[in-house]
Amino acid sequence: MNHSDSDSAYSPNAPPDEHWWASVLAEEDAPPGVDPPPPDETDWNRAEKLYAEDQVIELRVTGYNRGGVLVEGERILGFVPLSHLTAIDSTAPREVCAERLQAYLGRRLKLKVIECHASGERVVLSERAAQAGPGKRLELLRTLRAGAHLRGRVTTITNFGVFIDLGGVEGLAHISELSWGRVAHPSEVVSCGEEVEVCVLHVNRRRNRIALSLKRLQPNPWESVLQRYQPGQITAARITCLAPYGAFARLEEGLDGLIHISQMPGQPSHPEELVVPGQTVAVEILHIDPQRQQLGLRLHKPPEKETR
């Protein structure tokens, strides 16, 4: 049975729309230097059938570059990205990846088509997805519901979020869904290959897109922040990162606030003159806005200098 996108809407937040997906997935285009196969060398009807039926196909590796390997066979030419090869950690040093990519030359791989665009002359395949066996993607897309909790493995970390293999299909946890607190980069929260528990936010069966969240498995600390903190209160906080205009400090997991440079004793020209990431300091809470999830802080006093 085909369910509409609205069947999987997850309250209280509206599901990501296609503009959101388009913006984040634009960064996941084929790596530079990968030329699409000539259209007359790929049987597009066959490629689309393999994708639609979630079949496993065996192809030979004919080339590689820093982004992955080129494969061909059975009237299919395509590309397997680095993160979809089972024997390679895409976060490993470039020289290590290059050696392992070279070792793939001539090998025959069991693969699944995960993207097929005849108009763009592009077929993208996955060795990792093929491990789940034929039909698994279709089964997951049919049975997954918004609000479901399940486990998956982190396959790719990008600036905008992380892709998580759910056992036959990948979902995306956007950076804004990794923690209730401020996240400068997803690598602060998860590592490639890590097993994580996720909550399904939204399933778009038409586009085969699954939006995931890690933070919604934990209580939202902003909903009860006023029960624990009040303006004027002085408390301990840990400096998480610096910016030209101030420093971000964490009161507890998920509760991050800004110490603007104007709220630092002596008004230094840069926050690093007074604080460094990882340092615990005393702060005064200036204001709390639970709706916007914002905290304004003042550095209570300059941290004591370390004595040698």
C-alpha positions in Angstrom: 0.0 0.0 0.0 1.4 3.4 -0.9 1.1 6.0 1.9 1.1 9.7 1.3 3.7 11.9 2.9 1.1 13.3 5.3 0.7 9.8 6.7 4.1 10.2 8.3 3.9 13.7 9.6 5.5 13.9 13.0 4.1 16.3 15.6 4.9 18.7 17.0 7.4 19.8 14.3 6.4 19.9 10.7 8.2 17.4 8.5 11.1 18.7 6.3 9.8 19.8 2.9 11.4 19.1 -0.4 13.3 22.5 -0.3 15.0 21.4 2.9 16.0 18.1 1.4 17.1 19.7 -1.8 19.4 22.1 0.0 21.1 19.5 2.2 21.3 16.8 -0.4 22.8 19.2 -3.0 26.1 18.8 -1.0 26.0 15.1 -1.6 26.4 15.2 -5.4 28.9 13.0 -7.1 32.5 13.9 -6.1 34.4 16.2 -8.5 36.1 14.5 -11.3 33.5 11.7 -11.8 32.2 11.9 -15.3 28.8 10.4 -16.0 28.8 7.3 -18.3 27.8 8.0 -21.9 24.0 7.5 -22.2 24.3 4.9 -25.0 26.4 2.6 -22.7 23.8 2.3 -20.0 20.5 0.5 -20.3 18.4 3.0 -18.4 15.3 0.8 -18.4 17.3 -1.9 -16.7 18.9 0.5 -14.2 15.5 1.9 -13.2 14.1 -1.6 -12.8 17.0 -2.6 -10.6 16.3 0.5 -8.4 12.5 0.1 -8.4 12.7 -3.5 -7.4 15.6 -3.1 -5.0 17.6 -5.9 -6.7 21.2 -6.9 -6.1 23.6 -6.8 -9.1 27.2 -7.9 -9.5 29.5 -5.4 -11.3 33.2 -5.2 -11.9 35.3 -2.2 -10.7 37.0 -0.6 -13.6 38.5 2.6 -12.1 38.6 4.8 -9.1 39.2 8.3 -7.9 39.3 10.0 -4.5 35.5 9.9 -4.2 34.9 6.2 -4.9 35.0 3.5 -7.7 33.6 3.2 -11.2 31.8 -0.1 -12.0 30.3 -1.7 -15.1 28.7 -4.8 -16.4 25.4 -6.1 -17.6 24.7 -2.9 -19.6 25.2 -0.8 -16.5 27.9 1.8 -15.8 27.9 3.6 -12.5 29.7 5.0 -9.5 30.0 3.7 -5.9 30.8 6.5 -3.4 33.5 6.0 -0.8 31.0 5.9 2.0 29.1 3.0 0.3 32.2 0.7 0.1 32.3 -1.8 3.0 36.1 -2.1 3.2 36.8 1.6 3.5 36.4 4.1 6.3 35.7 7.4 4.5 37.2 9.3 7.4 40.6 7.6 7.1 43.6 9.6 5.8 43.5 10.2 2.1 46.6 8.0 1.4 45.0 5.1 3.3 41.8 5.5 1.2 43.7 5.6 -2.0 45.5 2.3 -1.2 42.2 0.6 -0.4 40.5 2.0 -3.5 43.3 0.8 -5.7 42.8 -2.7 -4.2 39.2 -2.7 -5.5 40.3 -2.6 -9.1 39.2 -5.7 -11.0 37.0 -6.9 -8.1 33.4 -7.9 -8.7 31.1 -6.3 -6.1 27.5 -7.1 -5.1 25.7 -3.8 -5.4 22.3 -2.0 -5.2 21.3 1.0 -7.3 20.5 3.8 -4.8 20.1 6.6 -7.4 19.2 6.5 -11.0 18.9 9.7 -13.1 18.6 9.1 -16.8 18.2 12.8 -17.4 21.5 13.4 -15.6 23.1 10.3 -17.0 24.0 9.1 -13.5 23.7 5.7 -11.8 24.9 5.6 -8.1 25.3 2.2 -6.4 26.1 0.9 -2.9 27.9 -2.1 -1.7 26.8 -1.4 1.8 23.1 -1.4 0.9 23.5 -4.7 -0.9 24.5 -6.4 2.3 20.9 -6.2 3.5 19.7 -8.3 0.6 17.1 -7.6 -2.1 13.9 -5.9 -1.3 15.0 -4.6 2.1 14.7 -0.9 1.1 11.2 -1.4 -0.1 10.2 -3.2 3.1 11.6 -0.5 5.3 10.0 2.3 3.4 6.7 0.4 3.5 6.8 -0.3 7.3 8.6 2.7 8.8 6.5 5.3 10.6 7.2 8.7 12.0 8.0 8.4 15.7 9.5 4.9 15.4 12.7 4.3 17.3 15.4 2.0 15.7 19.1 1.5 15.6 21.4 2.3 12.7 25.1 2.9 11.8 26.6 6.2 10.8 28.0 5.9 7.3 28.8 9.5 6.3 29.4 12.7 8.2 28.9 16.1 6.4 28.8 19.7 7.4 25.0 19.6 7.4 24.3 16.3 9.2 24.9 12.6 9.2 23.7 9.7 7.0 22.7 6.6 8.9 22.2 3.1 7.5 19.1 1.6 8.8 19.8 -1.8 7.2 19.0 -1.4 3.6 18.2 2.3 3.3 19.9 5.4 4.6 18.3 8.3 6.5 19.5 11.7 7.2 19.9 13.3 10.7 20.2 17.0 10.0 22.7 18.9 12.3 19.8 20.6 14.0 18.5 17.2 15.1 21.7 15.8 16.7 21.5 17.6 20.0 19.3 20.1 21.9 22.4 22.1 22.4 24.6 24.0 19.9 26.5 21.7 17.5 29.3 23.4 15.5 30.0 20.2 13.4 28.3 16.8 13.5 31.6 15.1 14.2 31.3 16.5 17.8 28.3 14.2 18.4 28.9 11.0 16.4 31.7 9.1 14.6 31.7 7.2 11.3 30.8 3.5 12.0 29.1 4.3 15.3 25.9 2.5 16.2 23.2 5.0 17.2 19.6 4.9 18.2 17.4 7.3 16.2 13.8 8.5 16.0 12.1 8.7 12.6 10.8 12.2 12.0 9.4 11.8 8.5 9.2 9.3 5.7 8.9 10.5 2.1 8.1 7.3 0.2 7.8 9.1 -3.2 11.4 10.4 -2.9 12.8 7.6 -0.7 13.9 10.1 1.9 13.9 9.4 5.6 14.5 12.2 8.2 15.9 11.1 11.5 16.7 12.6 14.9 19.0 11.7 17.7 18.0 14.5 20.1 14.3 13.6 20.3 15.2 10.4 22.1 16.1 12.7 25.1 13.9 15.1 27.0 14.1 18.7 25.7 15.9 20.5 28.5 14.5 23.9 27.3 11.0 22.8 28.3 12.0 22.7 32.0 14.9 25.2 32.0 13.0 27.8 34.1 12.6 25.1 36.9 16.4 25.0 37.3 17.7 28.4 36.3 16.6 32.0 36.7 18.0 35.4 35.5 20.5 36.7 38.0 21.6 33.2 39.0 25.3 32.5 39.1 26.3 29.0 38.1 29.1 27.0 36.5 29.4 26.6 32.7 31.9 25.0 30.4 33.2 27.0 27.4 32.4 25.0 24.2 33.7 27.3 21.4 34.8 30.8 20.7 33.6 33.3 18.1 34.9 36.9 17.3 31.8 38.3 19.1 31.9 36.1 22.2 32.0 32.6 23.7 29.5 29.8 23.9 29.1 28.1 27.2 27.2 25.0 28.3 25.3 24.9 31.6 24.3 21.3 31.0 23.8 18.9 28.1 21.5 20.7 25.6 21.6 24.1 27.3 24.1 26.4 25.6 24.3 30.1 26.0 26.3 33.0 24.6 28.7 35.2 26.6 28.8 38.2 24.4 32.2 39.9 24.3 30.5 43.0 25.8 29.6 40.8 28.8 33.2 39.9 29.6 35.2 41.8 32.2 37.4 44.4 30.7 35.8 43.9 27.3 38.7 42.2 25.6 39.4 42.5 21.9 38.9 38.8 21.5 37.3 36.2 23.9 40.5 34.0 23.8 42.2 36.7 26.0 40.1 35.4 28.9 38.7 31.9 28.1 39.5 28.8 26.1 37.3 25.9 25.0 36.9 23.2 27.7 37.4 25.7 30.5 34.9 25.8 33.4 33.9 29.3 34.4 31.4 31.1 36.6 28.6 32.9 34.7 25.6 35.0 35.6 22.4 34.3 33.7 21.1 37.5 32.1 18.0 36.2 30.3 16.4 32.9 29.3 14.1 32.5 26.2 12.8 28.8 26.2 10.8 29.4 23.0 13.8 30.5 21.0 16.1 28.3 23.0 18.4 31.1 23.8 20.5 32.0 26.9 22.3 35.2 27.5 25.2 35.0 29.9 27.8 37.3 31.6 31.3 36.1 32.6 31.0 36.5 36.3 34.7 37.2 36.9 37.9 36.6 34.9 39.1 33.0 35.3 42.2 32.7 37.5 45.5 32.4 35.7 47.3 29.1 36.0 50.4 29.4 38.1 53.5 27.5 37.2 
